[in-house]
Amino acid sequence: MNAAMNYLTVLVVFLLLAAPSLYGMAHDRKIDRQLRRARQDAESASHQARFTTVA
């Protein structure tokens, strides 16, 4: 029983230390997806504008 409590304590401490980092990584990935989508939208808009002016 004592060994199980020790393992559980180590796991809880690890999660408390890792949680802010994992949250930050998830936030950064969300921002990266937003930037990628905005870049794709801007590129597709510029391609469409170029096509309509040439045609």
N, CA, C and O atoms as a GROMACS GRO file, in nm:
protein
  220
    1MET      N    1   0.083  -0.120   0.000
    1MET     CA    2   0.000   0.000   0.000
    1MET      C    3   0.086   0.125   0.000
    1MET      O    4   0.055   0.223  -0.068
    2ASN      N    5   0.195   0.122   0.076
    2ASN     CA    6   0.282   0.237   0.085
    2ASN      C    7   0.350   0.264  -0.048
    2ASN      O    8   0.368   0.380  -0.087
    3ALA      N    9   0.388   0.158  -0.120
    3ALA     CA   10   0.453   0.175  -0.250
    3ALA      C   11   0.356   0.237  -0.350
    3ALA      O   12   0.395   0.321  -0.430
    4ALA      N   13   0.229   0.196  -0.345
    4ALA     CA   14   0.129   0.251  -0.435
    4ALA      C   15   0.108   0.400  -0.409
    4ALA      O   16   0.093   0.478  -0.503
    5MET      N   17   0.108   0.440  -0.285
    5MET     CA   18   0.093   0.582  -0.251
    5MET      C   19   0.214   0.662  -0.299
    5MET      O   20   0.201   0.776  -0.342
    6ASN      N   21   0.332   0.602  -0.289
    6ASN     CA   22   0.452   0.671  -0.338
    6ASN      C   23   0.444   0.692  -0.488
    6ASN      O   24   0.473   0.801  -0.537
    7TYR      N   25   0.404   0.589  -0.563
    7TYR     CA   26   0.390   0.603  -0.708
    7TYR      C   27   0.286   0.707  -0.743
    7TYR      O   28   0.306   0.787  -0.835
    8LEU      N   29   0.175   0.706  -0.672
    8LEU     CA   30   0.068   0.802  -0.697
    8LEU      C   31   0.116   0.944  -0.668
    8LEU      O   32   0.082   1.036  -0.742
    9THR      N   33   0.193   0.962  -0.562
    9THR     CA   34   0.246   1.092  -0.527
    9THR      C   35   0.340   1.144  -0.636
    9THR      O   36   0.334   1.260  -0.675
   10VAL      N   37   0.428   1.057  -0.685
   10VAL     CA   38   0.520   1.096  -0.791
   10VAL      C   39   0.442   1.132  -0.917
   10VAL      O   40   0.476   1.230  -0.983
   11LEU      N   41   0.340   1.056  -0.949
   11LEU     CA   42   0.258   1.085  -1.068
   11LEU      C   43   0.188   1.220  -1.055
   11LEU      O   44   0.185   1.296  -1.151
   12VAL      N   45   0.133   1.250  -0.940
   12VAL     CA   46   0.063   1.377  -0.918
   12VAL      C   47   0.160   1.494  -0.929
   12VAL      O   48   0.128   1.596  -0.990
   13VAL      N   49   0.277   1.480  -0.870
   13VAL     CA   50   0.377   1.588  -0.876
   13VAL      C   51   0.420   1.609  -1.021
   13VAL      O   52   0.434   1.723  -1.066
   14PHE      N   53   0.443   1.499  -1.093
   14PHE     CA   54   0.482   1.510  -1.234
   14PHE      C   55   0.374   1.582  -1.314
   14PHE      O   56   0.406   1.669  -1.395
   15LEU      N   57   0.249   1.547  -1.294
   15LEU     CA   58   0.140   1.612  -1.367
   15LEU      C   59   0.129   1.759  -1.332
   15LEU      O   60   0.101   1.842  -1.418
   16LEU      N   61   0.149   1.792  -1.207
   16LEU     CA   62   0.145   1.933  -1.167
   16LEU      C   63   0.257   2.013  -1.232
   16LEU      O   64   0.238   2.130  -1.267
   17LEU      N   65   0.374   1.952  -1.248
   17LEU     CA   66   0.485   2.021  -1.311
   17LEU      C   67   0.470   2.027  -1.463
   17LEU      O   68   0.513   2.124  -1.526
   18ALA      N   69   0.411   1.924  -1.523
   18ALA     CA   70   0.402   1.916  -1.668
   18ALA      C   71   0.278   1.988  -1.723
   18ALA      O   72   0.277   2.024  -1.841
   19ALA      N   73   0.177   2.008  -1.644
   19ALA     CA   74   0.051   2.064  -1.692
   19ALA      C   75   0.067   2.202  -1.759
   19ALA      O   76   0.013   2.221  -1.867
   20PRO      N   77   0.138   2.297  -1.701
   20PRO     CA   78   0.151   2.427  -1.768
   20PRO      C   79   0.222   2.417  -1.903
   20PRO      O   80   0.185   2.485  -1.999
   21SER      N   81   0.322   2.331  -1.910
   21SER     CA   82   0.393   2.314  -2.036
   21SER      C   83   0.303   2.251  -2.142
   21SER      O   84   0.302   2.295  -2.257
   22LEU      N   85   0.227   2.150  -2.105
   22LEU     CA   86   0.136   2.086  -2.199
   22LEU      C   87   0.027   2.182  -2.245
   22LEU      O   88  -0.012   2.180  -2.362
   23TYR      N   89  -0.022   2.264  -2.154
   23TYR     CA   90  -0.123   2.363  -2.189
   23TYR      C   91  -0.065   2.465  -2.288
   23TYR      O   92  -0.132   2.503  -2.384
   24GLY      N   93   0.058   2.508  -2.264
   24GLY     CA   94   0.124   2.603  -2.353
   24GLY      C   95   0.146   2.545  -2.491
   24GLY      O   96   0.130   2.614  -2.591
   25MET      N   97   0.184   2.418  -2.497
   25MET     CA   98   0.205   2.353  -2.626
   25MET      C   99   0.074   2.345  -2.704
   25MET      O  100   0.072   2.369  -2.825
   26ALA      N  101  -0.035   2.313  -2.636
   26ALA     CA  102  -0.165   2.306  -2.702
   26ALA      C  103  -0.206   2.444  -2.753
   26ALA      O  104  -0.262   2.456  -2.862
   27HIS      N  105  -0.179   2.547  -2.675
   27HIS     CA  106  -0.213   2.684  -2.716
   27HIS      C  107  -0.131   2.725  -2.838
   27HIS      O  108  -0.184   2.787  -2.931
   28ASP      N  109  -0.002   2.691  -2.838
   28ASP     CA  110   0.084   2.724  -2.952
   28ASP      C  111   0.038   2.653  -3.078
   28ASP      O  112   0.041   2.711  -3.187
   29ARG      N  113  -0.004   2.527  -3.066
   29ARG     CA  114  -0.053   2.454  -3.182
   29ARG      C  115  -0.180   2.517  -3.238
   29ARG      O  116  -0.201   2.520  -3.359
   30LYS      N  117  -0.267   2.568  -3.148
   30LYS     CA  118  -0.389   2.635  -3.192
   30LYS      C  119  -0.354   2.761  -3.271
   30LYS      O  120  -0.413   2.788  -3.375
   31ILE      N  121  -0.258   2.839  -3.221
   31ILE     CA  122  -0.216   2.960  -3.290
   31ILE      C  123  -0.153   2.926  -3.425
   31ILE      O  124  -0.178   2.994  -3.524
   32ASP      N  125  -0.072   2.820  -3.429
   32ASP     CA  126  -0.011   2.777  -3.555
   32ASP      C  127  -0.118   2.740  -3.658
   32ASP      O  128  -0.105   2.775  -3.775
   33ARG      N  129  -0.222   2.670  -3.615
   33ARG     CA  130  -0.330   2.635  -3.708
   33ARG      C  131  -0.401   2.759  -3.759
   33ARG      O  132  -0.436   2.767  -3.877
   34GLN      N  133  -0.424   2.857  -3.672
   34GLN     CA  134  -0.489   2.981  -3.714
   34GLN      C  135  -0.403   3.057  -3.814
   34GLN      O  136  -0.454   3.110  -3.913
   35LEU      N  137  -0.273   3.064  -3.788
   35LEU     CA  138  -0.183   3.134  -3.881
   35LEU      C  139  -0.176   3.063  -4.015
   35LEU      O  140  -0.176   3.127  -4.120
   36ARG      N  141  -0.171   2.930  -4.013
   36ARG     CA  142  -0.166   2.854  -4.137
   36ARG      C  143  -0.293   2.874  -4.219
   36ARG      O  144  -0.288   2.890  -4.341
   37ARG      N  145  -0.408   2.874  -4.151
   37ARG     CA  146  -0.535   2.895  -4.221
   37ARG      C  147  -0.542   3.035  -4.279
   37ARG      O  148  -0.591   3.053  -4.390
   38ALA      N  149  -0.495   3.135  -4.205
   38ALA     CA  150  -0.497   3.273  -4.255
   38ALA      C  151  -0.404   3.288  -4.375
   38ALA      O  152  -0.437   3.357  -4.471
   39ARG      N  153  -0.287   3.223  -4.371
   39ARG     CA  154  -0.194   3.230  -4.484
   39ARG      C  155  -0.254   3.164  -4.607
   39ARG      O  156  -0.241   3.216  -4.718
   40GLN      N  157  -0.320   3.050  -4.588
   40GLN     CA  158  -0.383   2.982  -4.702
   40GLN      C  159  -0.496   3.065  -4.759
   40GLN      O  160  -0.512   3.072  -4.881
   41ASP      N  161  -0.575   3.128  -4.674
   41ASP     CA  162  -0.683   3.213  -4.722
   41ASP      C  163  -0.629   3.333  -4.800
   41ASP      O  164  -0.684   3.370  -4.903
   42ALA      N  165  -0.520   3.392  -4.750
   42ALA     CA  166  -0.461   3.507  -4.820
   42ALA      C  167  -0.402   3.464  -4.954
   42ALA      O  168  -0.416   3.537  -5.053
   43GLU      N  169  -0.338   3.348  -4.958
   43GLU     CA  170  -0.281   3.301  -5.084
   43GLU      C  171  -0.390   3.268  -5.184
   43GLU      O  172  -0.376   3.300  -5.303
   44SER      N  173  -0.497   3.205  -5.140
   44SER     CA  174  -0.605   3.170  -5.233
   44SER      C  175  -0.675   3.297  -5.282
   44SER      O  176  -0.719   3.302  -5.397
   45ALA      N  177  -0.687   3.398  -5.197
   45ALA     CA  178  -0.750   3.524  -5.239
   45ALA      C  179  -0.661   3.595  -5.342
   45ALA      O  180  -0.711   3.652  -5.438
   46SER      N  181  -0.529   3.591  -5.320
   46SER     CA  182  -0.440   3.658  -5.415
   46SER      C  183  -0.437   3.583  -5.548
   46SER      O  184  -0.427   3.644  -5.654
   47HIS      N  185  -0.446   3.451  -5.543
   47HIS     CA  186  -0.450   3.373  -5.668
   47HIS      C  187  -0.580   3.402  -5.745
   47HIS      O  188  -0.579   3.414  -5.867
   48GLN      N  189  -0.691   3.412  -5.671
   48GLN     CA  190  -0.818   3.440  -5.737
   48GLN      C  191  -0.817   3.581  -5.797
   48GLN      O  192  -0.867   3.601  -5.907
   49ALA      N  193  -0.761   3.678  -5.726
   49ALA     CA  194  -0.757   3.815  -5.776
   49ALA      C  195  -0.668   3.824  -5.900
   49ALA      O  196  -0.702   3.894  -5.996
   50ARG      N  197  -0.556   3.754  -5.898
   50ARG     CA  198  -0.465   3.755  -6.011
   50ARG      C  199  -0.532   3.690  -6.133
   50ARG      O  200  -0.516   3.737  -6.246
   51PHE      N  201  -0.605   3.583  -6.111
   51PHE     CA  202  -0.671   3.513  -6.220
   51PHE      C  203  -0.781   3.599  -6.283
   51PHE      O  204  -0.797   3.600  -6.405
   52THR      N  205  -0.855   3.670  -6.200
   52THR     CA  206  -0.964   3.751  -6.255
   52THR      C  207  -0.910   3.873  -6.328
   52THR      O  208  -0.973   3.917  -6.424
   53THR      N  209  -0.796   3.929  -6.288
   53THR     CA  210  -0.741   4.045  -6.359
   53THR      C  211  -0.678   4.004  -6.491
   53THR      O  212  -0.681   4.082  -6.587
   54VAL      N  213  -0.621   3.885  -6.499
   54VAL     CA  214  -0.560   3.838  -6.622
   54VAL      C  215  -0.667   3.799  -6.721
   54VAL      O  216  -0.656   3.828  -6.840
   55ALA      N  217  -0.770   3.732  -6.672
   55ALA     CA  218  -0.876   3.684  -6.763
   55ALA      C  219  -0.965   3.799  -6.795
   55ALA      O  220  -1.062   3.783  -6.870
   0.00000   0.00000   0.00000
